Amino acid sequence: MKITKVEAIPVRQKENVQLNNDSAQDGIIIKVHTDEGIVGYGEVDSAPWVVKAIIESPSSHRICRGLGEMIIGEDPFEMERIWEKMYVGSQFYGRRGVVIHAMSGIDIALWDIVGKALNKPIYKLLGGAQRGKVRAYASTLMPYTPEEAYDETKKWVEQGYTAIKLGWGGFEQGNREIIELVRASREAAGPDVDLLFDLGFIPSDDHPIDAASRMPLIKELEQYKPYWIEEPLFADDYDGYRKLAETTTIRIAGGENETTRYGFRQLIEQGGVDIIQPDVTRCGGLSEAKKIAQLAHAHHLTCVPHAWSSGIVIAASLHLITAIPNGSLLEYCVAETPIRQEMLQSDIVVRDGYAQITDKPGLGIEINEEALEKYRCDK
């Protein structure tokens, strides 16, 4: 089997894209075609047009090549070799950031191809199921008032979720406002639902984003018993992460903005976080995410992949979590955007707060090609 074509298809909702933290408003779908008619699908949660340029760019020289051109003619079963070929071939302008994001979408598509060719789900190719089902947490943006935070939390409790994450949004306000939002969420959830809070790193008029400013806030939040505090500092502030982790009883989570095992080694060894969150559409794909999970496992850390955007990343993440020994939760994006709701047909549903893995080949999903064309924005 040989790769014959790589498509990078940017999609965008028809309504105006809001400058909030909902990356499910647009996206880029990767299609890898083969000479045997099998097509693999991937996704990249990044800047769609930048990813498209990286994949479609013609080669400049040996270590400055477009990713798509580089892998034409390759055998999709040789995923490890293809990953290294892309990594070396993009050294001149890559190694981290959006180039790794673009590689991630291609890598996911290759796993989808191999699963379809072998008639096996990806989790079996990753080593087999470590668990039969995965607890899912409803992931949504934090509203701006305590009343809205109460209502938003209550909505997902009533949907049967036993874990809920609220992030960014209202957390860009001052510390007093943040504390009230968390208080209202806990009141709505009651004592038995796990609440996860993604504080983000948008500075407010009340405080800068540094460890010294976050420490007293997180100390105040301890009384509301968060399951974790996510990404409270800039991704590069490894020393700050370690300070926070050493001064609170709350788990500190981070990593959605890291790429490759090399970046995660720094986050783990220097940052001292309790939960690592590789995003399979950014960190280097399923091939690299498995290595990152193994690295975390060697440090006795839990791996909970970040999974916002369309259902492709959710499906890929569920396969990964099912197969790794140190997985525990699935981020289930509940954003009600057209990209999120219309493009994917999947057996992956959440019942009573748990997601059940599919045994269909590859990712186990079907793309709604009509919806893909409807929201395609490069024609």
Protein Blocks (a to p, Z undefined) as FASTA:
>chain_A
ZZfbdcddddddfbdcddbfbfklgccddddddfkopacdddddddfklmmmmmmpccfb
lmlccfklmmgoiafklmmlmmmmmmmmmmmmnopajllmmmmmmmmmmmmmmmmmnopa
fklmnnpafbfbdcddddddddfbfklmmmmmmmmmmnopabdcdeehllmmcfklmmmm
mmmmmmmnommbccdddebjadcfkbccdfklmmmmmmmmmmnopabdchkbcfklmmlm
mmmmmmccbdcdehjlggcjklmmmmmmmnopabdcddfklnnpjmlmmmmmmmmmmnop
acddddehjfklmmmmmmmmmmpmkbfbdcddfbdcfklmmmpccfbdceehiacddfbe
hjlpacdfklmmmmpckZZ
